[in-house]
């Protein structure tokens, strides 16, 4: 009998003592999950505290119930599983989200189009036609773009601190093992040091701006937050901007790396994108992201095939149900957007890269498209991200010739944010 069938929990592989299923999972993460999906169905247990979901309706239900039955993923060090504290933090963030939302809308994001294109040009021109690691280059671009969007002319230094924190966070996002915060290991010290440096720098910018710019409008997200009524405390403003910086850096960088891989393999698509942008290969002003349907379709198809947030975690706040199954407080539910996006039940020819499936007003089938989550905690910056990704995709085709020696062999790495591992390219 499969693990879980006697207890009202989903079935799943029993694993082997003492590590359960961890060794098999770490050996081939997506291969293990595909096997379990085939063997046990759309919902299966990984261990006594963890359930995977590949049913789009149940995934959507879990996301919608965030804040009412589920909380977002707990901190990587949180061994105490303090669900009450997590719920309180979620409530505070929901309040901040309501204030932030207008500042991250498509219309608000439009004001940064020209600067976004300029940052991409500058980062890639810095490579001087040399072969570069694409993910590193895209991280440099997205760090500059999101820092500018948040802090405008006060953003100097923020991209470097953001890169430092992302690098310090990577060992946690790529590992399946958790360790208590008090354990005196180097990666913990590095993470807390980088986190504090970024928070302190942002708090200093907030305080300086509040003191010096009273009554002076600034066209960046910080200026928008400082104009909020009622006024938000400095620490709340810095915390909100920290969340936007983190989300606006890692996901777009991973997605653009996958876009570059596809463009390097598809010269005809590049030509079509260049024609849409209405610019010659060596120049031309960047087109408006609002008038680039093919570039946006390329972005949406890339997010379908290679969702950077390929696994999303929710934690049961109370004893609750998931379809016919039972969950205990503290159980983790891992929602696998990658396999949902590639399921032939929902998508025709699911493993084919086909931007045309998004043209002419066509939309995703039901709840089977989750690149930014869903429900009350859907990615707050999704409109900004899609706009910046669309503009960057168009600009890559309009301004650069892309040559990659390993675009065909650079496979996605199923750890942290999903992106092709080791992809290298020249942009000239």
PyMOL commands that set and color helices and strands:
alter all, ss='L'
color gray80, all
select helices_A, chain A and resi 22-27+29-40+56-64+83-104+106-125+134-154+158-173+186-212+221-226+234-265+267-277+289-291+293-305+337-341+355-358+375-377+382-399
alter helices_A, ss='H'
color red, helices_A
select strands_A, chain A and resi 43-47+50-53+70-72+132-133+311-316+320-322+325-327+332-336+402-403+412-413+419-420+424-427
alter strands_A, ss='S'
color yellow, strands_A
deselect
rebuild
show_as cartoon
